[in-house]
């Protein structure tokens, strides 16, 4: 008679409904035992230490199962048991096979075992990659600091991420990345930065380039990013550009080339088409 099994899944939040496979009940020759998943998520992945402890209690309660046909919810409202499935013929130990082949395994690489999220590039790096992608990076410079203005303290404002110097205009540009966890904080920081530079330029005397403040939005599929950026930056930015929109992106890139070329920079590559 073939062995059979039922997956045991932990549901830390029934409202959300996320299921985490933590083991399997196994029946063979009338004996029932628990196959434990060799790797289960830590507290940081499932809602904290309390949720993790509950998961461990469920596993401990099933360590000596009395029956294979245990109904879902009888052991805990947070424990679900899957439908009955057969173990492939020829498998010697069903429990060992499940633990080695089917249940979640410990990642092989040490960096994949950490619960801390992997490094994500800074917002200004994401923005500069956009310029590289569209072959206008030669016109774009990094970090326009307050010290670029005469008689201005270096800490009078935060530096602007990117700028394009031209003969008459100076494009001061900040990327807005819609998928960043601190999206709203980014918008607030950009607004404060632009407003501070507006005041610094207002106080300048003598001829100088006209500053144009541009926020360019990489939505990353987050459709609300453009609307939120436009609302928050309505007083601070001269223009909020959705660079995921081909028409807006083309005009933006053309302006970068035009302003950069007017300042003597000819770049190295022609402006790409859509």
TAHU-V230521 format. One record per backbone hydrogen bond with DSSP energy under -0.5 kcal/mol. CO is the residue of the C=O (numbers start at 1). NH is the residue of the N-H. E is the energy in kcal/mol with one decimal. If there is no record, write none. Layout:
BEGIN
co = [CO/CO]
nh = [NH/NH]
e = [E/E]
END
This chain:
BEGIN
co = [3/4/5/6/7/7/8/8/9/10/10/13/19/20/22/23/24/25/26/27/28/31/33/34/35/42/42/43/43/43/48/49/50/51/52/53/54/55/56/57/58/60/62/71/71/76/78/79/80/85/88/92/93/94/95/96/97/97/98/98/104/109/110/122/123/124/125/126/127/128/129/130/131/131/132/134/136/136/137/141/143/144/145/146/149/153/160/161/162/163/164/168/169/170/170/171/171/172/173/174/175/176/176/177/180/182/183/184/185/186/187/188/189/190/191/192/193/194/195/196/197/198/199/201/209/210/212/212/213/213/214/214/215/215/216/216/217/217/217/218/219/221/222/223/224/225/226/227/228/229/231/233/239/239/241/241/242/244/245/246/247/248/249/250/251/252/253/254/255/256/257/258/259/260/261/264]
nh = [87/27/85/25/9/82/22/23/80/12/20/17/21/10/37/8/35/6/33/4/31/28/26/36/24/45/46/46/47/48/52/53/54/55/56/57/58/59/60/61/62/63/65/74/75/79/11/73/9/5/91/94/97/98/99/100/101/102/102/103/39/112/113/126/127/128/129/130/131/132/133/134/136/137/135/272/139/140/140/163/145/160/148/149/152/156/144/143/173/141/171/210/166/172/212/164/173/214/162/216/177/178/218/180/183/186/187/188/189/190/191/192/193/194/195/196/197/198/199/200/201/202/203/204/211/170/172/214/238/239/174/216/217/241/176/218/219/243/244/178/222/223/225/227/228/229/230/231/232/233/234/237/215/241/217/243/245/246/249/250/251/252/253/254/255/256/257/258/259/260/261/262/263/265/264/266]
e = [-2.9/-2.8/-2.4/-2.8/-0.5/-2.9/-2.5/-1.2/-2.8/-0.6/-2.4/-3.0/-0.5/-3.1/-2.2/-2.9/-3.2/-2.0/-2.3/-2.2/-1.8/-2.2/-2.9/-0.6/-2.0/-1.6/-0.8/-0.7/-0.7/-3.1/-2.0/-2.7/-2.0/-1.9/-1.9/-2.1/-1.9/-1.9/-2.5/-2.3/-1.2/-1.1/-0.9/-1.6/-0.5/-1.6/-3.0/-1.3/-3.1/-2.8/-1.4/-0.6/-2.3/-2.5/-2.4/-1.7/-2.7/-0.6/-1.2/-2.8/-1.3/-1.0/-1.4/-2.2/-2.2/-2.2/-2.0/-1.2/-1.4/-2.2/-2.7/-1.6/-2.4/-0.8/-1.3/-0.7/-1.8/-0.6/-0.9/-2.4/-0.9/-2.4/-2.1/-2.2/-1.1/-2.0/-2.5/-2.8/-3.3/-3.1/-2.4/-3.2/-2.1/-0.6/-2.7/-2.0/-0.6/-2.9/-2.1/-2.0/-0.5/-0.7/-3.2/-1.7/-1.2/-2.3/-2.0/-2.0/-2.4/-2.6/-2.4/-2.3/-2.3/-2.8/-2.4/-2.1/-2.1/-2.3/-1.8/-1.9/-2.7/-2.1/-1.6/-1.0/-0.6/-2.5/-2.9/-0.6/-2.3/-1.6/-2.2/-0.6/-0.5/-2.7/-2.6/-0.5/-0.8/-1.4/-0.5/-2.5/-1.7/-1.2/-1.8/-0.5/-2.3/-2.5/-2.3/-1.9/-2.5/-2.4/-0.8/-2.6/-2.6/-0.5/-3.8/-1.0/-1.6/-0.6/-2.9/-2.4/-1.8/-2.1/-2.7/-2.4/-1.9/-1.9/-2.2/-2.5/-2.8/-2.7/-2.6/-1.7/-1.0/-1.8/-1.8/-0.6]
END
